[in-house]
Amino acid sequence: MYRVLIVDDEALIREGLKVICDWEALGFSICGDAASGEEALQKILQFKPDLILMDIKMPGMNGLEIIKKCRESGVNSRFIVISGYSDFTYAQEAIRYGVENYLTKPVDEDELIPTVKSIKEAMDRENRNSNHLVQIRRKAKDVILQEIVQGKEPLESILTKDDIDELELDADIYQVVIYENFSMIPTSASYSFADLLKVTNKGEHTFNYFEKDQKNVILLKGTYALNRFQDFLSKYESSTPPQSGSPLDTLFLAYGRPVATLEEVHKSYAEARTLICRRFFCMNGQHTLGYEELPGVEAMSHTISPDILQKYADEFIDYLQTFNRKKVISTLSELEDFLYDVKNDITEVKLFLTDMYLSIKEGISVVYNNATIPFESNSSVINLITDKHYLYEIIQFFSEQFEMIMNSTGNPSRNSVLDDVLFYIDHNYQNNIKLETIAPLFGYNSAYLGKIFSKTVGENFNSYVDHMRIEHSKELLLNKAMKVYEIAERVGYRNVDYFHKKFRKYVGLSPAEFRKQNSIIDEGSEE
């Protein structure tokens, strides 16, 4: 709504001009009136109305003198001059001062309304153009700021000293902060950075702001701004996790190191950018990452690989079968530490963890093929891991799943660690298991576990494994479709001659003789 001031020395005319048309419908509100030249000038300078209807012949100071003083004072109001008589000289001078129109008394409504409408349309166009220029300037400033912060071009090729002063970029110290929503889920809570620092930032003296890749980038400028930021961190970081409803409860911040010159700002930005991308590795409840927590180049020298994946998968499968919760927990911690320092991006890390879990699931399913284990479907696991925002959430999922596996596959008659050892052998006899290999899985050295085993079971470890293998091979020999060497491999003997030797030792027959003898028995029973 534009403002209009009515100036005339006759009260009746002033009141008439106020009601001659529907000013509000035309887009105007009457901000006041004046009866003399001095009063008119005072109110014009005070209210700075957009449009002034003014009698040319005023006591004390005529209308043209008022317009001249307004222009000298920088007032760009629009004027419609009203005169009781037509005078070419007055009209000519009025036009020279930028008067929009010259109307004679009595003012005709049909003449005034089109004039006012025309003036409003002109002001609307000017405002649109002015706003457009402001937007263009704002965008240009944002582009320049991003170029500086990201270090895409040498500073001297972008700005002169005058440009730096005009853009309010001159400061004794700088620091870049990047922040985004903590949960990555839209929230109704909204904080401006000025609110967080408790500063006004009028004219962007304290910091500059722009958006990059849907993240908020802040360039702090000056000692005062950096101190306010440190005060903010000290206040809210003391509570982990942050108190519900506090600014840090909904935000995640990453910040680079302070730098002394504008030319070095890109270094602070690069650190903050690296850190915001590493929020995946934060601990539960952690809402900030600072440049002090950046991994060193040496620490990030290794990468994930299929061999490392299989190594961890095999270890977890072994510990799950031996119900060694301590080793499961310590290996999960080791895995988390390992992944913190890999060079791979987050997508690759998630894929690595997904493949590892599916490999563990497959291995456990093969070992315990008769057990009912409530595994998640492969598609559910893939979606779950992909959708997690933090590594600790995935590690927690692994931990819960491993506990579920051990509860589903545990030996119900277990009375001692030795029961777990026998249970393990029963499900892994087909592998190349040795006492020296499995003893650490149960927290024992091989010599001590061997003594306990022999004393309790009545035979040594290797003999018990051979007995287990031979008993299973006898079952398989009754299946005439399988060849003897296939059976030998199935029960854990890679050398078929060694299998023959062991079979005869424990059964008193060769595998072929055992198969033939049992075949005759079966045929006799059928008759």
HELIX and SHEET records of a PDB file:
HELIX    1   1 ALA A   11  VAL A   19  1                                   9    
HELIX    2   2 TRP A   23  LEU A   26  1                                   4    
HELIX    3   3 GLY A   37  PHE A   47  1                                  11    
HELIX    4   4 GLY A   63  GLU A   72  1                                  10    
HELIX    5   5 PHE A   88  ARG A   96  1                                   9    
HELIX    6   6 GLU A  109  GLN A  150  1                                  42    
HELIX    7   7 LEU A  155  SER A  157  5                                   3    
HELIX    8   8 LYS A  161  GLU A  166  1                                   6    
HELIX    9   9 PHE A  193  LEU A  197  1                                   5    
HELIX   10  10 LYS A  202  GLU A  204  5                                   3    
HELIX   11  11 THR A  223  GLU A  237  1                                  15    
HELIX   12  12 PRO A  247  THR A  250  1                                   4    
HELIX   13  13 LEU A  262  GLU A  264  5                                   3    
HELIX   14  14 VAL A  265  CYS A  277  1                                  13    
HELIX   15  15 ARG A  279  PHE A  281  5                                   3    
HELIX   16  16 TYR A  291  GLU A  293  5                                   3    
HELIX   17  17 PRO A  306  GLN A  321  1                                  16    
HELIX   18  18 ARG A  325  TYR A  340  1                                  16    
HELIX   19  19 ILE A  346  VAL A  367  1                                  22    
HELIX   20  20 ASN A  378  ASP A  387  1                                  10    
HELIX   21  21 LEU A  391  THR A  409  1                                  19    
HELIX   22  22 VAL A  417  ASN A  428  1                                  12    
HELIX   23  23 LEU A  435  ILE A  438  1                                   4    
HELIX   24  24 ALA A  439  PHE A  442  5                                   4    
HELIX   25  25 SER A  446  VAL A  457  1                                  12    
HELIX   26  26 PHE A  461  LEU A  477  1                                  17    
HELIX   27  27 VAL A  484  ARG A  490  1                                   7    
HELIX   28  28 VAL A  496  VAL A  507  1                                  12    
HELIX   29  29 PRO A  511  GLU A  526  1                                  16    
SHEET    1   A 5 PHE A  28  ALA A  34  0                                        
SHEET    2   A 5 TYR A   2  VAL A   7  1                                        
SHEET    3   A 5 LEU A  51  ASP A  55  1                                        
SHEET    4   A 5 ARG A  78  SER A  83  1                                        
SHEET    5   A 5 ASN A 101  THR A 104  1                                        
SHEET    1   B 5 PHE A 207  LYS A 212  0                                        
SHEET    2   B 5 LYS A 215  LYS A 221 -1                                        
SHEET    3   B 5 TYR A 174  ASN A 181 -1                                        
SHEET    4   B 5 LEU A 251  TYR A 255 -1                                        
SHEET    5   B 5 THR A 288  GLY A 290  1                                        
END                                                                             
